[in-house]
């Protein structure tokens, strides 16, 4: 089976998480750059990546990469790519683009030239003047970075954070991919208690339950490449054969009763409602459900939602609870620069992450490890 350079895009700061996921899935020849992880794989790996990756945004096939300073070079080198191997006669293909610090700065012009080069190449095989574009959708991206052009095919379609279970949500929801990454960056294991005291629409507890049960994140959705001719349907069927039941202790709470109802519905859609206990309760009334637990939360940031005084009071309450429970580890993502002072303790570790376009820090407080069995 043919091999491809497969590119996994992700939020800045999550490259190491996506690389670890790629390694666990058995991918080879892995390399990392800003917002991107690449590996060499076949069609089975494309399906496996789409269905199995939790923190990546999209899975792209790198059709070609080259250096150029002129539109003529862009056309000629795009034409040389094996488009007839990928696109059928009725392919509904569109070209998107972006350019950063490159001589060819006009994105619309680059898109137009790439599309013309692709059409000319397809005409060598199909011998028609106009292409109907009535078939499956193919999203092609031409990306220029410092005069290096990378042309890719998007096999995912919509971003991988769209798992399919979250049909209801609250204000400023956390992406499913970011929620999964926060869990991966923690020390939680499925035999330990898990808590999100600001659960909103339930994304963090649901992602924890899916990780704990080894339910592939893409098991419920469809991907763009499933309708492509050159990827057999058996490849996708093979990649979907997994999901294991494991007893879990996962809790989610929120002060907003409507958010709790949304959380319950989303958990049911994800098939994990039987292992998450949701509760409507303010944080200052919260009681921890035992020792050696993990708390991961995306509390209000104030600039995104909530009143600043209420937000800062919540951060103080968090510190009061977890500073006095040293068998708990606690992880919080927020953009509030005074979080550590309000919490009352300097974080054991801090990691810079971008939640959408908001620069945040992931504050990590490590409790005692459970005794060895």
Secondary structure, 3 states (H helix, E strand, C coil): CCCEEEEEECCCCCHHHHHHHHHHCCCEEEEEECCEEEEEECHHHHHHHHHHCCCCCEEEEEEEEEECCCHHHHHHHHHCCCHHHHCCCCCEEEEEEEEECCCCCCHHHHHHHHHHHHHHHHHHHHCCCCCCCCCCEEEEEEEEECCEEEEEEECCCCCCCCCCCCCCCCCCCCCHHHHHHHHHCCCCCCCCCEEECCCCCCHHHHHHHHHHCCCCCCCCCCCHHHHCCCCCHHHHHHHCCCCCCCCCCEEEEECCHHHHHHHHHHHHHHCCHHHEEEEECCHHHCCCCCCCCEEEECCCCCCCCCCHHHHHHHHHHHHHHHHCCCCCEEEEEECCCCHHHHHCCCCCEEEEEEECCEEEEEEEECCCCCCCC
